[in-house]
Amino acid sequence: MKKYTFTESKDTRSGFGAGLLEAGKQNENVVALCADLIGSLKMNDFINEFPERFFQIGIAEANMMGIAAGLTIGGKIPFTGTFANFSTGRVYDQIRQSIAYSNKNVKIAASHAGLTLGEDGATHQILEDIGLMKMLPGMTVINPCDYNQTKAATIAAAKFDGPVYLRFGRPVVPNFTPADQTFEIGKAVLLNEGADVTIIATGHLVWEAIQAGEQLEALGIDAEIINIHTIKPLDAQAILASVKKTGCVVTAEEHNRLGGLGDSVAQVLATNLPTPQEFVAVDDSFGESGTPAQLMEKYGLNAAAIVAAAQKVINRK
């Protein structure tokens, strides 16, 4: 098992803030809009550097999406910023009609996604956003795993031509991917080669998958671990190549098991290589208030759950 270490834990939303600033430096057409959550989205550095390229829309998310779509007509590359719940559920009609249907070059930056929003509770902990966004024709869906990868993903999104949904979170998590990484949209990252089981994880569950791999190694199980940062377009080639070796797969995500990464992987397997699969995800329920650690434990989104799923799926081979 390849060893991964980290020297600090950082929130992925700060990776977005750093990436937005860098994207702004690289391209003068990059602009930012926010729905009254500048601090939460870590947009301050961009605003300080490019005040004339920032638009505070206020608590009017639907208007923000429409304005962003309009800005693209003049060649701008707008990043909209608010919580994931408000970036999707509250404005789905505007995204569908004004951004996706028109194929506008808008980057939807969605923070505070999933259960790890914590104490804010179920009303804010959207667990359906990946499903909502990946079903929109032409929408690219990205869910990076740590600070460095979120920064790189933000810069890559700015260079990509087309609508992008970029998902990240509030809690500090291990920052273990390279600072100088090349982020390739739609390309999976192989973290560890293995022969017994494939573990495919996204977002905050990637580090948990690495921990699970170490625990499985102690049990004599050799896990192949893949970081899927882009859920759409999905790297089907990497998934199939791995599963052909291992014969079984576990998917792990901070999302409802319906409509997320697991469903996308299952579709690839069902149409190409039917394979035993286990899902580590929220089991068709809303969240609740609690600390991120408490919620990840209660809803089975951690290394222990991935280990148990791996053992179960291996027995199904």
C-alpha positions in Angstrom: 0.0 0.0 0.0 1.5 3.3 -1.1 1.8 5.6 1.9 0.2 9.1 1.9 1.0 11.7 4.5 0.1 15.3 5.1 1.6 18.2 7.0 -1.6 20.2 7.5 -5.4 20.1 7.3 -7.2 22.8 5.3 -10.7 23.4 4.1 -11.4 22.8 0.4 -13.4 26.1 0.2 -10.1 27.9 0.9 -8.6 26.0 -2.0 -11.4 27.5 -4.2 -10.5 31.0 -2.9 -6.9 30.5 -3.8 -7.7 29.0 -7.2 -10.1 31.8 -8.0 -7.4 34.4 -7.3 -4.9 32.6 -9.5 -7.5 32.2 -12.3 -8.2 35.9 -12.1 -4.5 36.7 -12.4 -4.2 34.4 -15.5 -7.3 35.7 -17.3 -8.8 39.2 -17.0 -12.2 37.8 -18.2 -12.6 35.9 -14.9 -15.2 37.6 -12.8 -16.9 36.6 -9.5 -20.4 36.9 -8.2 -21.6 36.1 -4.7 -25.0 35.8 -2.9 -24.0 37.5 0.4 -21.5 34.8 1.5 -18.1 36.3 0.6 -16.3 35.1 3.7 -17.8 31.6 3.5 -16.7 31.2 -0.1 -13.2 32.7 0.6 -13.6 35.3 -2.1 -11.9 38.1 -0.2 -8.5 37.8 -1.8 -10.0 38.0 -5.3 -12.1 41.0 -4.3 -9.1 42.8 -2.9 -7.1 42.2 -6.0 -9.9 42.8 -8.6 -12.6 44.8 -7.0 -14.0 45.9 -10.3 -14.5 42.3 -11.3 -16.6 41.3 -8.4 -20.4 41.6 -8.1 -22.3 41.3 -4.8 -25.7 40.1 -5.7 -27.1 39.7 -2.2 -29.5 37.0 -1.2 -30.9 36.6 -4.7 -29.4 33.4 -6.0 -31.7 33.0 -9.0 -30.8 36.5 -10.1 -27.1 35.7 -9.7 -27.4 32.7 -12.1 -29.2 34.9 -14.7 -26.6 37.7 -14.4 -23.8 35.1 -14.7 -25.3 33.7 -17.9 -25.6 37.2 -19.3 -22.0 38.0 -18.5 -20.8 35.2 -20.7 -22.3 36.8 -23.7 -19.7 39.5 -23.4 -16.9 37.0 -23.1 -16.6 37.0 -19.3 -16.0 33.8 -17.3 -18.2 34.1 -14.2 -17.9 32.1 -11.0 -21.0 32.2 -8.9 -20.5 31.6 -5.2 -22.9 30.4 -2.5 -23.7 27.2 -0.5 -24.2 24.0 -2.5 -27.9 23.9 -1.4 -28.5 27.3 -2.8 -26.3 26.7 -5.8 -28.5 23.9 -7.0 -31.9 23.2 -5.4 -32.9 26.9 -5.0 -31.9 27.8 -8.6 -32.4 24.7 -10.6 -34.7 26.2 -13.1 -32.3 29.1 -13.8 -29.4 26.8 -14.2 -31.3 24.5 -16.5 -32.8 27.2 -18.7 -30.2 30.0 -18.7 -27.0 28.1 -18.3 -27.2 24.4 -19.3 -29.7 24.7 -22.1 -27.8 27.7 -23.6 -24.4 26.1 -22.9 -23.2 29.2 -21.1 -19.6 29.3 -19.8 -20.6 29.7 -16.1 -18.7 28.1 -13.3 -21.1 27.3 -10.4 -18.9 27.3 -7.2 -20.8 25.4 -4.5 -19.4 25.4 -1.0 -20.6 23.7 2.3 -21.8 20.6 0.5 -22.8 17.3 2.2 -23.1 16.2 5.8 -19.8 17.9 6.8 -21.6 21.3 6.9 -22.4 20.0 10.4 -24.4 21.9 12.8 -26.3 23.9 10.2 -28.5 20.8 9.8 -30.5 19.0 7.1 -31.9 22.2 5.5 -28.4 23.2 4.4 -26.7 19.8 4.0 -27.6 19.0 0.4 -26.9 15.4 -0.5 -28.6 15.4 -3.9 -26.6 18.1 -5.7 -24.4 15.9 -7.7 -27.4 14.0 -9.1 -29.2 17.3 -9.9 -26.2 18.7 -11.8 -25.0 15.6 -13.6 -28.4 15.1 -15.2 -28.2 18.4 -17.0 -26.9 17.9 -20.5 -23.5 19.5 -21.0 -22.8 20.1 -17.3 -19.4 19.1 -16.1 -19.4 18.0 -12.4 -16.2 18.2 -10.3 -15.8 17.2 -6.6 -12.1 17.5 -5.5 -10.7 15.9 -2.4 -8.5 18.5 -0.6 -7.2 22.1 -0.7 -4.6 21.6 -3.3 -6.9 19.7 -5.7 -9.7 22.2 -5.2 -7.3 25.0 -6.1 -6.1 23.2 -9.2 -9.7 22.3 -10.2 -10.8 25.9 -10.0 -8.0 27.0 -12.3 -8.8 24.2 -14.7 -12.5 25.1 -14.6 -11.7 28.7 -15.6 -9.8 27.4 -18.7 -12.6 25.0 -19.6 -15.2 26.1 -22.1 -18.6 25.2 -20.9 -20.8 25.1 -17.7 -19.1 23.6 -14.6 -20.4 22.6 -11.2 -17.6 22.7 -8.7 -18.4 21.2 -5.3 -16.3 21.7 -2.1 -16.8 21.9 1.7 -16.3 23.8 5.0 -14.4 21.4 7.3 -10.6 21.1 7.4 -9.4 17.9 5.9 -6.0 16.4 5.2 -4.2 18.2 2.4 -2.3 15.4 0.8 -2.3 15.9 -3.0 0.7 17.7 -4.7 0.6 21.5 -4.7 2.0 21.5 -8.3 -0.5 18.9 -9.6 -1.9 19.0 -13.1 -5.7 18.8 -12.9 -7.2 17.1 -15.9 -11.0 17.3 -16.1 -12.5 13.9 -16.7 -9.3 12.0 -15.7 -9.3 9.7 -12.7 -6.3 9.6 -10.4 -4.9 6.1 -9.4 -3.7 6.4 -5.8 -2.8 2.8 -5.2 -2.6 -0.3 -7.3 -4.2 -3.4 -5.9 -5.6 -6.8 -6.9 -8.4 -7.7 -4.6 -10.9 -4.9 -4.6 -11.4 -1.5 -6.3 -12.3 1.4 -4.1 -13.5 4.4 -6.0 -14.0 7.6 -3.9 -14.7 11.3 -4.4 -14.4 14.4 -2.3 -13.9 14.1 1.4 -14.2 10.3 1.2 -10.9 10.0 -0.8 -8.8 10.3 2.4 -11.1 7.9 4.2 -10.5 5.4 1.3 -6.8 5.8 1.8 -7.1 5.0 5.5 -9.4 2.1 4.6 -6.7 0.8 2.2 -4.2 0.7 5.0 -6.6 -1.1 7.3 -7.4 -3.6 4.6 -3.7 -4.2 4.0 -3.3 -5.2 7.6 -6.1 -7.8 7.0 -4.2 -9.2 4.0 -6.5 -7.4 1.4 -4.8 -5.6 -1.5 -7.0 -2.6 -2.5 -6.8 -0.5 -5.6 -7.8 3.1 -4.8 -9.0 5.6 -7.4 -9.8 9.3 -6.8 -12.7 10.3 -9.0 -12.6 14.1 -8.9 -14.7 14.5 -12.0 -18.0 12.7 -11.8 -19.1 13.9 -15.2 -17.6 13.2 -17.6 -16.7 10.0 -15.8 -13.4 8.2 -16.6 -15.0 4.9 -17.6 -11.8 3.6 -19.0 -10.0 3.8 -15.7 -12.9 2.2 -13.9 -13.2 -0.7 -16.2 -9.4 -1.3 -16.3 -9.4 -1.5 -12.6 -12.4 -3.7 -12.1 -11.2 -6.2 -14.7 -8.3 -6.8 -12.4 -10.1 -6.9 -9.1 -13.5 -8.3 -9.9 -15.4 -6.1 -7.4 -15.8 -2.5 -6.5 -16.8 -0.2 -3.6 -17.8 3.4 -4.3 -17.6 6.0 -1.5 -19.1 9.5 -1.5 -20.6 12.2 0.8 -23.9 12.2 -1.1 -27.1 10.3 -1.3 -26.5 6.8 -2.7 -29.2 7.7 -5.3 -27.9 9.8 -8.1 -24.3 10.2 -7.1 -20.9 8.7 -8.0 -22.1 5.2 -7.2 -24.9 5.3 -9.6 -22.6 6.6 -12.4 -20.1 3.8 -11.7 -22.9 1.2 -11.6 -24.2 2.4 -15.0 -20.7 2.0 -16.5 -20.4 -1.5 -15.1 -24.0 -2.6 -16.0 -23.4 -1.7 -19.7 -19.8 -2.9 -20.0 -18.8 -5.3 -17.3 -21.4 -6.4 -14.7 -19.5 -6.5 -11.4 -20.4 -6.9 -7.7 -20.6 -3.4 -6.2 -21.2 -2.0 -2.7 -22.1 1.6 -1.9 -20.7 3.8 0.9 -23.1 6.8 0.8 -26.0 8.3 2.7 -28.9 5.8 2.4 -31.7 7.8 1.0 -32.2 10.1 4.0 -31.7 13.7 5.0 -28.9 14.7 7.4 -29.2 16.3 10.8 -27.3 18.7 13.1 -24.1 17.5 14.6 -20.3 17.9 14.3 -18.9 16.7 10.9 -17.2 13.8 12.7 -20.3 12.7 14.5 -22.3 12.8 11.3 -19.8 10.9 9.2 -19.7 8.2 11.8 -23.5 8.0 12.2 -24.2 7.9 8.5 -21.4 5.4 7.7 -19.1 7.7 5.7 -15.7 6.8 7.0 -12.8 4.3 6.6 -14.5 1.7 8.8 -17.5 1.7 6.5 -15.3 1.3 3.5 -13.5 -1.6 5.0 -16.7 -3.3 5.8 -18.1 -2.7 2.3 -14.8 -4.1 0.8 -15.0 -7.3 2.8 -18.6 -7.7 1.9 -18.1 -7.2 -1.8 -15.1 -9.5 -1.9 -17.3 -12.3 -0.6 -19.7 -11.7 -3.4 -17.1 -12.4 -6.1 
